């Protein structure tokens, strides 16, 4: 992607840069002040690093799975006994 011809104007070259990335996830707002990207030196077109976008997507999926699991755990916790003693003997 870097130092390749710009897909927007077809003339400029993409240079590595960092740009702020904002994304909303439900009620939460994610802010990355220094997201890796490539910027065209002719038209200024910005394309985010595909690896960054992929990592972001994986993080989203993980966060959603974790919040769902946490909700399920919270519902089930009243069914469990509050304390347990390990049946272990020393010797
Ligand atoms: Zn361009």
PDB file of the backbone (N, CA, C, O) and the ligand in Angstrom, with CONECT records:
HET     ZN  A 101       1
ATOM      1  N   UNK A   1       0.833  -1.199   0.000  1.00  0.00           N
ATOM      2  CA  UNK A   1       0.000   0.000   0.000  1.00  0.00           C
ATOM      3  C   UNK A   1       0.872   1.255   0.000  1.00  0.00           C
ATOM      4  O   UNK A   1       0.580   2.236  -0.683  1.00  0.00           O
ATOM      5  N   UNK A   2       1.950   1.196   0.784  1.00  0.00           N
ATOM      6  CA  UNK A   2       2.806   2.367   0.890  1.00  0.00           C
ATOM      7  C   UNK A   2       3.649   2.525  -0.364  1.00  0.00           C
ATOM      8  O   UNK A   2       4.101   1.549  -0.964  1.00  0.00           O
ATOM      9  N   UNK A   3       3.853   3.801  -0.748  1.00  0.00           N
ATOM     10  CA  UNK A   3       4.619   4.159  -1.937  1.00  0.00           C
ATOM     11  C   UNK A   3       3.992   3.600  -3.213  1.00  0.00           C
ATOM     12  O   UNK A   3       4.648   3.489  -4.249  1.00  0.00           O
ATOM     13  N   UNK A   4       2.708   3.250  -3.115  1.00  0.00           N
ATOM     14  CA  UNK A   4       1.998   2.814  -4.314  1.00  0.00           C
ATOM     15  C   UNK A   4       1.218   3.982  -4.883  1.00  0.00           C
ATOM     16  O   UNK A   4       1.017   5.004  -4.226  1.00  0.00           O
ATOM     17  N   UNK A   5       0.789   3.807  -6.108  1.00  0.00           N
ATOM     18  CA  UNK A   5      -0.003   4.849  -6.755  1.00  0.00           C
ATOM     19  C   UNK A   5      -1.327   5.017  -6.023  1.00  0.00           C
ATOM     20  O   UNK A   5      -1.955   4.039  -5.619  1.00  0.00           O
ATOM     21  N   UNK A   6      -1.735   6.248  -5.862  1.00  0.00           N
ATOM     22  CA  UNK A   6      -2.987   6.544  -5.167  1.00  0.00           C
ATOM     23  C   UNK A   6      -4.168   5.981  -5.949  1.00  0.00           C
ATOM     24  O   UNK A   6      -4.280   6.164  -7.161  1.00  0.00           O
ATOM     25  N   UNK A   7      -5.042   5.293  -5.227  1.00  0.00           N
ATOM     26  CA  UNK A   7      -6.205   4.705  -5.895  1.00  0.00           C
ATOM     27  C   UNK A   7      -7.273   5.752  -6.207  1.00  0.00           C
ATOM     28  O   UNK A   7      -8.185   5.507  -6.996  1.00  0.00           O
ATOM     29  N   UNK A   8      -7.147   6.919  -5.582  1.00  0.00           N
ATOM     30  CA  UNK A   8      -8.140   7.983  -5.760  1.00  0.00           C
ATOM     31  C   UNK A   8      -7.845   8.814  -7.013  1.00  0.00           C
ATOM     32  O   UNK A   8      -8.711   8.988  -7.869  1.00  0.00           O
ATOM     33  N   UNK A   9      -6.617   9.321  -7.108  1.00  0.00           N
ATOM     34  CA  UNK A   9      -6.289  10.201  -8.232  1.00  0.00           C
ATOM     35  C   UNK A   9      -5.424   9.501  -9.284  1.00  0.00           C
ATOM     36  O   UNK A   9      -5.370   9.927 -10.437  1.00  0.00           O
ATOM     37  N   UNK A  10      -4.750   8.426  -8.874  1.00  0.00           N
ATOM     38  CA  UNK A  10      -3.939   7.680  -9.827  1.00  0.00           C
ATOM     39  C   UNK A  10      -2.625   8.370 -10.186  1.00  0.00           C
ATOM     40  O   UNK A  10      -1.887   7.874 -11.037  1.00  0.00           O
ATOM     41  N   UNK A  11      -2.324   9.490  -9.561  1.00  0.00           N
ATOM     42  CA  UNK A  11      -1.101  10.237  -9.887  1.00  0.00           C
ATOM     43  C   UNK A  11      -0.144  10.231  -8.696  1.00  0.00           C
ATOM     44  O   UNK A  11       1.040   9.923  -8.827  1.00  0.00           O
ATOM     45  N   UNK A  12      -0.693  10.583  -7.526  1.00  0.00           N
ATOM     46  CA  UNK A  12       0.136  10.725  -6.340  1.00  0.00           C
ATOM     47  C   UNK A  12       0.617   9.391  -5.799  1.00  0.00           C
ATOM     48  O   UNK A  12       0.186   8.318  -6.219  1.00  0.00           O
ATOM     49  N   UNK A  13       1.526   9.510  -4.853  1.00  0.00           N
ATOM     50  CA  UNK A  13       2.063   8.318  -4.175  1.00  0.00           C
ATOM     51  C   UNK A  13       1.604   8.337  -2.724  1.00  0.00           C
ATOM     52  O   UNK A  13       1.475   9.395  -2.109  1.00  0.00           O
ATOM     53  N   UNK A  14       1.359   7.137  -2.187  1.00  0.00           N
ATOM     54  CA  UNK A  14       0.905   7.045  -0.797  1.00  0.00           C
ATOM     55  C   UNK A  14       2.102   7.027   0.138  1.00  0.00           C
ATOM     56  O   UNK A  14       3.019   6.221  -0.022  1.00  0.00           O
ATOM     57  N   UNK A  15       2.082   7.917   1.107  1.00  0.00           N
ATOM     58  CA  UNK A  15       3.144   8.007   2.097  1.00  0.00           C
ATOM     59  C   UNK A  15       2.601   7.609   3.466  1.00  0.00           C
ATOM     60  O   UNK A  15       1.465   7.928   3.814  1.00  0.00           O
ATOM     61  N   UNK A  16       3.430   6.908   4.233  1.00  0.00           N
ATOM     62  CA  UNK A  16       3.017   6.486   5.575  1.00  0.00           C
ATOM     63  C   UNK A  16       2.812   7.706   6.463  1.00  0.00           C
ATOM     64  O   UNK A  16       3.611   8.642   6.459  1.00  0.00           O
ATOM     65  N   UNK A  17       1.734   7.672   7.214  1.00  0.00           N
ATOM     66  CA  UNK A  17       1.426   8.774   8.119  1.00  0.00           C
ATOM     67  C   UNK A  17       0.572   8.253   9.270  1.00  0.00           C
ATOM     68  O   UNK A  17       0.200   7.079   9.296  1.00  0.00           O
ATOM     69  N   UNK A  18       0.270   9.117  10.202  1.00  0.00           N
ATOM     70  CA  UNK A  18      -0.673   8.760  11.261  1.00  0.00           C
ATOM     71  C   UNK A  18      -1.793   9.785  11.275  1.00  0.00           C
ATOM     72  O   UNK A  18      -1.559  10.991  11.193  1.00  0.00           O
ATOM     73  N   UNK A  19      -3.014   9.282  11.381  1.00  0.00           N
ATOM     74  CA  UNK A  19      -4.188  10.153  11.397  1.00  0.00           C
ATOM     75  C   UNK A  19      -5.109   9.718  12.529  1.00  0.00           C
ATOM     76  O   UNK A  19      -5.101   8.548  12.913  1.00  0.00           O
ATOM     77  N   UNK A  20      -5.900  10.634  13.068  1.00  0.00           N
ATOM     78  CA  UNK A  20      -6.855  10.231  14.101  1.00  0.00           C
ATOM     79  C   UNK A  20      -7.970   9.365  13.522  1.00  0.00           C
ATOM     80  O   UNK A  20      -8.492   9.637  12.441  1.00  0.00           O
ATOM     81  N   UNK A  21      -8.321   8.322  14.260  1.00  0.00           N
ATOM     82  CA  UNK A  21      -9.380   7.422  13.833  1.00  0.00           C
ATOM     83  C   UNK A  21     -10.475   7.414  14.884  1.00  0.00           C
ATOM     84  O   UNK A  21     -10.219   7.163  16.062  1.00  0.00           O
ATOM     85  N   UNK A  22     -11.700   7.691  14.448  1.00  0.00           N
ATOM     86  CA  UNK A  22     -12.839   7.718  15.364  1.00  0.00           C
ATOM     87  C   UNK A  22     -13.841   6.658  14.945  1.00  0.00           C
ATOM     88  O   UNK A  22     -14.151   6.513  13.762  1.00  0.00           O
ATOM     89  N   UNK A  23     -14.341   5.923  15.916  1.00  0.00           N
ATOM     90  CA  UNK A  23     -15.347   4.912  15.602  1.00  0.00           C
ATOM     91  C   UNK A  23     -16.267   4.730  16.792  1.00  0.00           C
ATOM     92  O   UNK A  23     -15.818   4.719  17.939  1.00  0.00           O
ATOM     93  N   UNK A  24     -17.539   4.590  16.523  1.00  0.00           N
ATOM     94  CA  UNK A  24     -18.497   4.378  17.602  1.00  0.00           C
ATOM     95  C   UNK A  24     -18.902   2.918  17.634  1.00  0.00           C
ATOM     96  O   UNK A  24     -19.167   2.305  16.600  1.00  0.00           O
ATOM     97  N   UNK A  25     -18.946   2.368  18.855  1.00  0.00           N
ATOM     98  CA  UNK A  25     -19.352   0.984  19.030  1.00  0.00           C
ATOM     99  C   UNK A  25     -20.483   0.974  20.052  1.00  0.00           C
ATOM    100  O   UNK A  25     -20.243   0.985  21.259  1.00  0.00           O
ATOM    101  N   UNK A  26     -21.703   0.953  19.561  1.00  0.00           N
ATOM    102  CA  UNK A  26     -22.848   1.057  20.450  1.00  0.00           C
ATOM    103  C   UNK A  26     -22.837   2.414  21.135  1.00  0.00           C
ATOM    104  O   UNK A  26     -22.853   3.454  20.477  1.00  0.00           O
ATOM    105  N   UNK A  27     -22.809   2.392  22.463  1.00  0.00           N
ATOM    106  CA  UNK A  27     -22.795   3.635  23.220  1.00  0.00           C
ATOM    107  C   UNK A  27     -21.377   4.146  23.442  1.00  0.00           C
ATOM    108  O   UNK A  27     -21.162   5.275  23.884  1.00  0.00           O
ATOM    109  N   UNK A  28     -20.412   3.280  23.121  1.00  0.00           N
ATOM    110  CA  UNK A  28     -19.017   3.655  23.352  1.00  0.00           C
ATOM    111  C   UNK A  28     -18.431   4.344  22.128  1.00  0.00           C
ATOM    112  O   UNK A  28     -18.862   4.132  20.994  1.00  0.00           O
ATOM    113  N   UNK A  29     -17.436   5.173  22.403  1.00  0.00           N
ATOM    114  CA  UNK A  29     -16.733   5.862  21.330  1.00  0.00           C
ATOM    115  C   UNK A  29     -15.261   5.494  21.414  1.00  0.00           C
ATOM    116  O   UNK A  29     -14.614   5.679  22.445  1.00  0.00           O
ATOM    117  N   UNK A  30     -14.748   4.971  20.314  1.00  0.00           N
ATOM    118  CA  UNK A  30     -13.336   4.616  20.282  1.00  0.00           C
ATOM    119  C   UNK A  30     -12.557   5.706  19.551  1.00  0.00           C
ATOM    120  O   UNK A  30     -12.949   6.159  18.476  1.00  0.00           O
ATOM    121  N   UNK A  31     -11.456   6.111  20.153  1.00  0.00           N
ATOM    122  CA  UNK A  31     -10.633   7.142  19.547  1.00  0.00           C
ATOM    123  C   UNK A  31      -9.185   6.684  19.508  1.00  0.00           C
ATOM    124  O   UNK A  31      -8.589   6.372  20.539  1.00  0.00           O
ATOM    125  N   UNK A  32      -8.632   6.648  18.314  1.00  0.00           N
ATOM    126  CA  UNK A  32      -7.213   6.354  18.150  1.00  0.00           C
ATOM    127  C   UNK A  32      -6.555   7.606  17.569  1.00  0.00           C
ATOM    128  O   UNK A  32      -6.743   7.926  16.396  1.00  0.00           O
ATOM    129  N   UNK A  33      -5.781   8.313  18.402  1.00  0.00           N
ATOM    130  CA  UNK A  33      -5.181   9.555  17.918  1.00  0.00           C
ATOM    131  C   UNK A  33      -4.110   9.333  16.852  1.00  0.00           C
ATOM    132  O   UNK A  33      -3.856  10.207  16.024  1.00  0.00           O
ATOM    133  N   UNK A  34      -3.494   8.168  16.881  1.00  0.00           N
ATOM    134  CA  UNK A  34      -2.394   7.910  15.948  1.00  0.00           C
ATOM    135  C   UNK A  34      -2.600   6.609  15.189  1.00  0.00           C
ATOM    136  O   UNK A  34      -1.833   5.660  15.352  1.00  0.00           O
ATOM    137  N   UNK A  35      -3.624   6.568  14.371  1.00  0.00           N
ATOM    138  CA  UNK A  35      -3.882   5.368  13.578  1.00  0.00           C
ATOM    139  C   UNK A  35      -2.974   5.346  12.357  1.00  0.00           C
ATOM    140  O   UNK A  35      -2.830   6.356  11.668  1.00  0.00           O
ATOM    141  N   UNK A  36      -2.357   4.187  12.086  1.00  0.00           N
ATOM    142  CA  UNK A  36      -1.474   4.100  10.917  1.00  0.00           C
ATOM    143  C   UNK A  36      -2.278   4.185   9.622  1.00  0.00           C
ATOM    144  O   UNK A  36      -3.320   3.546   9.477  1.00  0.00           O
ATOM    145  N   UNK A  37      -1.779   4.978   8.696  1.00  0.00           N
ATOM    146  CA  UNK A  37      -2.484   5.163   7.430  1.00  0.00           C
ATOM    147  C   UNK A  37      -1.493   5.573   6.350  1.00  0.00           C
ATOM    148  O   UNK A  37      -0.318   5.829   6.614  1.00  0.00           O
ATOM    149  N   UNK A  38      -2.002   5.627   5.139  1.00  0.00           N
ATOM    150  CA  UNK A  38      -1.206   6.103   4.016  1.00  0.00           C
ATOM    151  C   UNK A  38      -1.926   7.298   3.405  1.00  0.00           C
ATOM    152  O   UNK A  38      -3.131   7.252   3.162  1.00  0.00           O
ATOM    153  N   UNK A  39      -1.169   8.372   3.159  1.00  0.00           N
ATOM    154  CA  UNK A  39      -1.784   9.583   2.625  1.00  0.00           C
ATOM    155  C   UNK A  39      -1.164   9.926   1.283  1.00  0.00           C
ATOM    156  O   UNK A  39       0.056   9.909   1.119  1.00  0.00           O
ATOM    157  N   UNK A  40      -2.022  10.235   0.335  1.00  0.00           N
ATOM    158  CA  UNK A  40      -1.571  10.605  -1.008  1.00  0.00           C
ATOM    159  C   UNK A  40      -0.906  11.975  -0.971  1.00  0.00           C
ATOM    160  O   UNK A  40      -1.434  12.917  -0.380  1.00  0.00           O
ATOM    161  N   UNK A  41       0.273  12.077  -1.617  1.00  0.00           N
ATOM    162  CA  UNK A  41       0.970  13.358  -1.588  1.00  0.00           C
ATOM    163  C   UNK A  41       0.440  14.316  -2.662  1.00  0.00           C
ATOM    164  O   UNK A  41       0.886  15.460  -2.748  1.00  0.00           O
ATOM    165  N   UNK A  42      -0.497  13.855  -3.467  1.00  0.00           N
ATOM    166  CA  UNK A  42      -1.100  14.734  -4.486  1.00  0.00           C
ATOM    167  C   UNK A  42      -2.460  15.258  -4.051  1.00  0.00           C
ATOM    168  O   UNK A  42      -2.658  16.465  -3.915  1.00  0.00           O
ATOM    169  N   UNK A  43      -3.407  14.326  -3.833  1.00  0.00           N
ATOM    170  CA  UNK A  43      -4.785  14.752  -3.544  1.00  0.00           C
ATOM    171  C   UNK A  43      -5.108  14.706  -2.054  1.00  0.00           C
ATOM    172  O   UNK A  43      -6.140  15.227  -1.632  1.00  0.00           O
ATOM    173  N   UNK A  44      -4.239  14.088  -1.254  1.00  0.00           N
ATOM    174  CA  UNK A  44      -4.467  14.054   0.181  1.00  0.00           C
ATOM    175  C   UNK A  44      -5.408  12.945   0.617  1.00  0.00           C
ATOM    176  O   UNK A  44      -5.835  12.923   1.771  1.00  0.00           O
ATOM    177  N   UNK A  45      -5.739  12.027  -0.278  1.00  0.00           N
ATOM    178  CA  UNK A  45      -6.608  10.903   0.054  1.00  0.00           C
ATOM    179  C   UNK A  45      -5.946  10.034   1.119  1.00  0.00           C
ATOM    180  O   UNK A  45      -4.773   9.676   1.004  1.00  0.00           O
ATOM    181  N   UNK A  46      -6.712   9.699   2.156  1.00  0.00           N
ATOM    182  CA  UNK A  46      -6.173   8.905   3.262  1.00  0.00           C
ATOM    183  C   UNK A  46      -6.786   7.521   3.247  1.00  0.00           C
ATOM    184  O   UNK A  46      -8.007   7.376   3.180  1.00  0.00           O
ATOM    185  N   UNK A  47      -5.939   6.500   3.310  1.00  0.00           N
ATOM    186  CA  UNK A  47      -6.402   5.115   3.418  1.00  0.00           C
ATOM    187  C   UNK A  47      -5.776   4.516   4.669  1.00  0.00           C
ATOM    188  O   UNK A  47      -4.557   4.541   4.841  1.00  0.00           O
ATOM    189  N   UNK A  48      -6.622   3.979   5.539  1.00  0.00           N
ATOM    190  CA  UNK A  48      -6.104   3.377   6.763  1.00  0.00           C
ATOM    191  C   UNK A  48      -5.362   2.091   6.441  1.00  0.00           C
ATOM    192  O   UNK A  48      -5.663   1.395   5.471  1.00  0.00           O
ATOM    193  N   UNK A  49      -4.392   1.803   7.282  1.00  0.00           N
ATOM    194  CA  UNK A  49      -3.615   0.570   7.142  1.00  0.00           C
ATOM    195  C   UNK A  49      -4.557  -0.627   7.291  1.00  0.00           C
ATOM    196  O   UNK A  49      -5.224  -0.754   8.318  1.00  0.00           O
ATOM    197  N   UNK A  50      -4.624  -1.513   6.281  1.00  0.00           N
ATOM    198  CA  UNK A  50      -5.546  -2.655   6.364  1.00  0.00           C
ATOM    199  C   UNK A  50      -5.291  -3.538   7.580  1.00  0.00           C
ATOM    200  O   UNK A  50      -6.221  -4.132   8.125  1.00  0.00           O
ATOM    201  N   UNK A  51      -4.029  -3.625   8.006  1.00  0.00           N
ATOM    202  CA  UNK A  51      -3.716  -4.440   9.202  1.00  0.00           C
ATOM    203  C   UNK A  51      -4.308  -3.804  10.453  1.00  0.00           C
ATOM    204  O   UNK A  51      -4.747  -4.499  11.369  1.00  0.00           O
ATOM    205  N   UNK A  52      -4.315  -2.465  10.478  1.00  0.00           N
ATOM    206  CA  UNK A  52      -4.912  -1.747  11.601  1.00  0.00           C
ATOM    207  C   UNK A  52      -6.418  -1.987  11.637  1.00  0.00           C
ATOM    208  O   UNK A  52      -6.993  -2.233  12.698  1.00  0.00           O
ATOM    209  N   UNK A  53      -7.055  -1.912  10.459  1.00  0.00           N
ATOM    210  CA  UNK A  53      -8.502  -2.124  10.379  1.00  0.00           C
ATOM    211  C   UNK A  53      -8.865  -3.551  10.784  1.00  0.00           C
ATOM    212  O   UNK A  53      -9.878  -3.786  11.443  1.00  0.00           O
ATOM    213  N   UNK A  54      -8.023  -4.493  10.379  1.00  0.00           N
ATOM    214  CA  UNK A  54      -8.267  -5.900  10.718  1.00  0.00           C
ATOM    215  C   UNK A  54      -8.147  -6.115  12.227  1.00  0.00           C
ATOM    216  O   UNK A  54      -8.983  -6.778  12.840  1.00  0.00           O
ATOM    217  N   UNK A  55      -7.095  -5.545  12.812  1.00  0.00           N
ATOM    218  CA  UNK A  55      -6.896  -5.659  14.269  1.00  0.00           C
ATOM    219  C   UNK A  55      -8.054  -5.022  15.020  1.00  0.00           C
ATOM    220  O   UNK A  55      -8.488  -5.520  16.059  1.00  0.00           O
ATOM    221  N   UNK A  56      -8.547  -3.912  14.479  1.00  0.00           N
ATOM    222  CA  UNK A  56      -9.670  -3.205  15.085  1.00  0.00           C
ATOM    223  C   UNK A  56     -10.926  -4.074  15.053  1.00  0.00           C
ATOM    224  O   UNK A  56     -11.669  -4.153  16.031  1.00  0.00           O
ATOM    225  N   UNK A  57     -11.147  -4.718  13.918  1.00  0.00           N
ATOM    226  CA  UNK A  57     -12.313  -5.584  13.749  1.00  0.00           C
ATOM    227  C   UNK A  57     -12.258  -6.755  14.731  1.00  0.00           C
ATOM    228  O   UNK A  57     -13.263  -7.117  15.343  1.00  0.00           O
ATOM    229  N   UNK A  58     -11.065  -7.338  14.867  1.00  0.00           N
ATOM    230  CA  UNK A  58     -10.890  -8.456  15.796  1.00  0.00           C
ATOM    231  C   UNK A  58     -11.134  -8.012  17.224  1.00  0.00           C
ATOM    232  O   UNK A  58     -11.712  -8.749  18.023  1.00  0.00           O
ATOM    233  N   UNK A  59     -10.685  -6.788  17.549  1.00  0.00           N
ATOM    234  CA  UNK A  59     -10.878  -6.253  18.888  1.00  0.00           C
ATOM    235  C   UNK A  59     -12.371  -6.033  19.158  1.00  0.00           C
ATOM    236  O   UNK A  59     -12.856  -6.328  20.250  1.00  0.00           O
ATOM    237  N   UNK A  60     -13.092  -5.517  18.163  1.00  0.00           N
ATOM    238  CA  UNK A  60     -14.539  -5.316  18.271  1.00  0.00           C
ATOM    239  C   UNK A  60     -15.243  -6.630  18.571  1.00  0.00           C
ATOM    240  O   UNK A  60     -16.074  -6.716  19.475  1.00  0.00           O
ATOM    241  N   UNK A  61     -14.893  -7.655  17.792  1.00  0.00           N
ATOM    242  CA  UNK A  61     -15.517  -8.966  17.947  1.00  0.00           C
ATOM    243  C   UNK A  61     -15.260  -9.517  19.333  1.00  0.00           C
ATOM    244  O   UNK A  61     -16.155 -10.073  19.969  1.00  0.00           O
ATOM    245  N   UNK A  62     -14.014  -9.358  19.803  1.00  0.00           N
ATOM    246  CA  UNK A  62     -13.635  -9.867  21.120  1.00  0.00           C
ATOM    247  C   UNK A  62     -14.383  -9.118  22.221  1.00  0.00           C
ATOM    248  O   UNK A  62     -14.877  -9.722  23.173  1.00  0.00           O
ATOM    249  N   UNK A  63     -14.460  -7.796  22.078  1.00  0.00           N
ATOM    250  CA  UNK A  63     -15.151  -6.989  23.080  1.00  0.00           C
ATOM    251  C   UNK A  63     -16.623  -7.359  23.173  1.00  0.00           C
ATOM    252  O   UNK A  63     -17.182  -7.434  24.267  1.00  0.00           O
ATOM    253  N   UNK A  64     -17.252  -7.592  22.022  1.00  0.00           N
ATOM    254  CA  UNK A  64     -18.664  -7.958  21.996  1.00  0.00           C
ATOM    255  C   UNK A  64     -18.870  -9.311  22.645  1.00  0.00           C
ATOM    256  O   UNK A  64     -19.810  -9.494  23.419  1.00  0.00           O
ATOM    257  N   UNK A  65     -17.991 -10.272  22.336  1.00  0.00           N
ATOM    258  CA  UNK A  65     -18.087 -11.612  22.912  1.00  0.00           C
ATOM    259  C   UNK A  65     -17.899 -11.555  24.420  1.00  0.00           C
ATOM    260  O   UNK A  65     -18.592 -12.247  25.165  1.00  0.00           O
ATOM    261  N   UNK A  66     -16.956 -10.726  24.869  1.00  0.00           N
ATOM    262  CA  UNK A  66     -16.686 -10.611  26.299  1.00  0.00           C
ATOM    263  C   UNK A  66     -17.847  -9.980  27.041  1.00  0.00           C
ATOM    264  O   UNK A  66     -18.196 -10.424  28.135  1.00  0.00           O
ATOM    265  N   UNK A  67     -18.449  -8.957  26.468  1.00  0.00           N
ATOM    266  CA  UNK A  67     -19.571  -8.296  27.145  1.00  0.00           C
ATOM    267  C   UNK A  67     -20.783  -9.216  27.204  1.00  0.00           C
ATOM    268  O   UNK A  67     -21.533  -9.196  28.180  1.00  0.00           O
ATOM    269  N   UNK A  68     -20.979 -10.033  26.152  1.00  0.00           N
ATOM    270  CA  UNK A  68     -22.079 -10.995  26.153  1.00  0.00           C
ATOM    271  C   UNK A  68     -21.846 -12.084  27.192  1.00  0.00           C
ATOM    272  O   UNK A  68     -22.773 -12.487  27.894  1.00  0.00           O
ATOM    273  N   UNK A  69     -20.611 -12.558  27.289  1.00  0.00           N
ATOM    274  CA  UNK A  69     -20.262 -13.590  28.259  1.00  0.00           C
ATOM    275  C   UNK A  69     -20.398 -13.052  29.678  1.00  0.00           C
ATOM    276  O   UNK A  69     -20.858 -13.760  30.573  1.00  0.00           O
ATOM    277  N   UNK A  70     -20.002 -11.812  29.878  1.00  0.00           N
ATOM    278  CA  UNK A  70     -20.097 -11.188  31.202  1.00  0.00           C
ATOM    279  C   UNK A  70     -21.554 -11.065  31.624  1.00  0.00           C
ATOM    280  O   UNK A  70     -21.887 -11.273  32.791  1.00  0.00           O
ATOM    281  N   UNK A  71     -22.424 -10.726  30.675  1.00  0.00           N
ATOM    282  CA  UNK A  71     -23.842 -10.593  30.972  1.00  0.00           C
ATOM    283  C   UNK A  71     -24.424 -11.954  31.375  1.00  0.00           C
ATOM    284  O   UNK A  71     -25.205 -12.056  32.322  1.00  0.00           O
ATOM    285  N   UNK A  72     -24.023 -13.002  30.630  1.00  0.00           N
ATOM    286  CA  UNK A  72     -24.523 -14.342  30.923  1.00  0.00           C
ATOM    287  C   UNK A  72     -24.036 -14.819  32.292  1.00  0.00           C
ATOM    288  O   UNK A  72     -24.791 -15.419  33.056  1.00  0.00           O
ATOM    289  N   UNK A  73     -22.742 -14.540  32.594  1.00  0.00           N
ATOM    290  CA  UNK A  73     -22.170 -14.914  33.894  1.00  0.00           C
ATOM    291  C   UNK A  73     -22.918 -14.233  35.022  1.00  0.00           C
ATOM    292  O   UNK A  73     -23.190 -14.838  36.059  1.00  0.00           O
ATOM    293  N   UNK A  74     -23.247 -12.963  34.810  1.00  0.00           N
ATOM    294  CA  UNK A  74     -23.919 -12.178  35.834  1.00  0.00           C
ATOM    295  C   UNK A  74     -25.297 -12.745  36.141  1.00  0.00           C
ATOM    296  O   UNK A  74     -25.727 -12.741  37.294  1.00  0.00           O
ATOM    297  N   UNK A  75     -25.986 -13.229  35.123  1.00  0.00           N
ATOM    298  CA  UNK A  75     -27.324 -13.798  35.324  1.00  0.00           C
ATOM    299  C   UNK A  75     -27.246 -15.121  36.073  1.00  0.00           C
ATOM    300  O   UNK A  75     -28.119 -15.441  36.880  1.00  0.00           O
ATOM    301  N   UNK A  76     -26.200 -15.882  35.800  1.00  0.00           N
ATOM    302  CA  UNK A  76     -26.089 -17.227  36.345  1.00  0.00           C
ATOM    303  C   UNK A  76     -25.532 -17.250  37.772  1.00  0.00           C
ATOM    304  O   UNK A  76     -25.673 -18.251  38.474  1.00  0.00           O
ATOM    305  N   UNK A  77     -24.908 -16.169  38.198  1.00  0.00           N
ATOM    306  CA  UNK A  77     -24.134 -16.171  39.444  1.00  0.00           C
ATOM    307  C   UNK A  77     -25.009 -16.450  40.670  1.00  0.00           C
ATOM    308  O   UNK A  77     -24.512 -16.971  41.669  1.00  0.00           O
ATOM    309  N   UNK A  78     -26.308 -16.113  40.612  1.00  0.00           N
ATOM    310  CA  UNK A  78     -27.189 -16.331  41.767  1.00  0.00           C
ATOM    311  C   UNK A  78     -27.518 -17.815  41.958  1.00  0.00           C
ATOM    312  O   UNK A  78     -27.894 -18.235  43.053  1.00  0.00           O
ATOM    313  N   UNK A  79     -27.375 -18.603  40.895  1.00  0.00           N
ATOM    314  CA  UNK A  79     -27.657 -20.031  40.984  1.00  0.00           C
ATOM    315  C   UNK A  79     -26.534 -20.809  41.668  1.00  0.00           C
ATOM    316  O   UNK A  79     -26.737 -21.904  42.193  1.00  0.00           O
ATOM    317  N   UNK A  80     -25.346 -20.209  41.645  1.00  0.00           N
ATOM    318  CA  UNK A  80     -24.191 -20.920  42.177  1.00  0.00           C
ATOM    319  C   UNK A  80     -24.114 -20.813  43.690  1.00  0.00           C
ATOM    320  O   UNK A  80     -24.548 -19.813  44.262  1.00  0.00           O
ATOM    321  N   UNK A  81     -23.569 -21.826  44.344  1.00  0.00           N
ATOM    322  CA  UNK A  81     -23.307 -21.699  45.781  1.00  0.00           C
ATOM    323  C   UNK A  81     -22.279 -20.606  46.033  1.00  0.00           C
ATOM    324  O   UNK A  81     -21.336 -20.435  45.260  1.00  0.00           O
ATOM    325  N   UNK A  82     -22.468 -19.874  47.115  1.00  0.00           N
ATOM    326  CA  UNK A  82     -21.629 -18.704  47.335  1.00  0.00           C
ATOM    327  C   UNK A  82     -20.229 -19.085  47.799  1.00  0.00           C
ATOM    328  O   UNK A  82     -19.284 -18.317  47.616  1.00  0.00           O
ATOM    329  N   UNK A  83     -20.091 -20.253  48.393  1.00  0.00           N
ATOM    330  CA  UNK A  83     -18.766 -20.652  48.854  1.00  0.00           C
ATOM    331  C   UNK A  83     -18.578 -22.155  48.689  1.00  0.00           C
ATOM    332  O   UNK A  83     -19.544 -22.917  48.721  1.00  0.00           O
ATOM    333  N   UNK A  84     -17.352 -22.565  48.516  1.00  0.00           N
ATOM    334  CA  UNK A  84     -17.065 -24.005  48.431  1.00  0.00           C
ATOM    335  C   UNK A  84     -15.751 -24.281  49.123  1.00  0.00           C
ATOM    336  O   UNK A  84     -14.851 -23.442  49.131  1.00  0.00           O
ATOM    337  N   UNK A  85     -15.647 -25.468  49.706  1.00  0.00           N
ATOM    338  CA  UNK A  85     -14.411 -25.823  50.407  1.00  0.00           C
ATOM    339  C   UNK A  85     -13.725 -26.972  49.670  1.00  0.00           C
ATOM    340  O   UNK A  85     -14.362 -27.983  49.371  1.00  0.00           O
ATOM    341  N   UNK A  86     -12.459 -26.827  49.380  1.00  0.00           N
ATOM    342  CA  UNK A  86     -11.747 -27.905  48.683  1.00  0.00           C
ATOM    343  C   UNK A  86     -11.535 -29.130  49.598  1.00  0.00           C
ATOM    344  O   UNK A  86     -11.045 -29.005  50.721  1.00  0.00           O
ATOM    345  N   UNK A  87     -11.913 -30.300  49.094  1.00  0.00           N
ATOM    346  CA  UNK A  87     -11.739 -31.521  49.880  1.00  0.00           C
ATOM    347  C   UNK A  87     -10.336 -32.074  49.608  1.00  0.00           C
ATOM    348  O   UNK A  87     -10.150 -33.014  48.836  1.00  0.00           O
ATOM    349  N   UNK A  88      -9.397 -31.475  50.248  1.00  0.00           N
ATOM    350  CA  UNK A  88      -8.023 -31.889  50.019  1.00  0.00           C
ATOM    351  C   UNK A  88      -7.312 -32.148  51.343  1.00  0.00           C
ATOM    352  O   UNK A  88      -7.370 -31.320  52.252  1.00  0.00           O
ATOM    353  N   UNK A  89      -6.660 -33.264  51.452  1.00  0.00           N
ATOM    354  CA  UNK A  89      -5.910 -33.584  52.678  1.00  0.00           C
ATOM    355  C   UNK A  89      -4.429 -33.436  52.418  1.00  0.00           C
ATOM    356  O   UNK A  89      -3.922 -33.727  51.334  1.00  0.00           O
ATOM    357  N   UNK A  90      -3.755 -32.971  53.454  1.00  0.00           N
ATOM    358  CA  UNK A  90      -2.299 -32.859  53.330  1.00  0.00           C
ATOM    359  C   UNK A  90      -1.655 -34.091  53.931  1.00  0.00           C
ATOM    360  O   UNK A  90      -2.144 -34.619  54.930  1.00  0.00           O
ATOM    361  N   UNK A  91      -0.592 -34.548  53.353  1.00  0.00           N
ATOM    362  CA  UNK A  91       0.118 -35.684  53.881  1.00  0.00           C
ATOM    363  C   UNK A  91       0.190 -36.690  52.847  1.00  0.00           C
ATOM    364  O   UNK A  91       0.755 -37.761  53.065  1.00  0.00           O
TER     365      UNK A  91
HETATM  366 ZN    ZN A 101      -4.273  10.866  -4.749  1.00  0.00          ZN
END
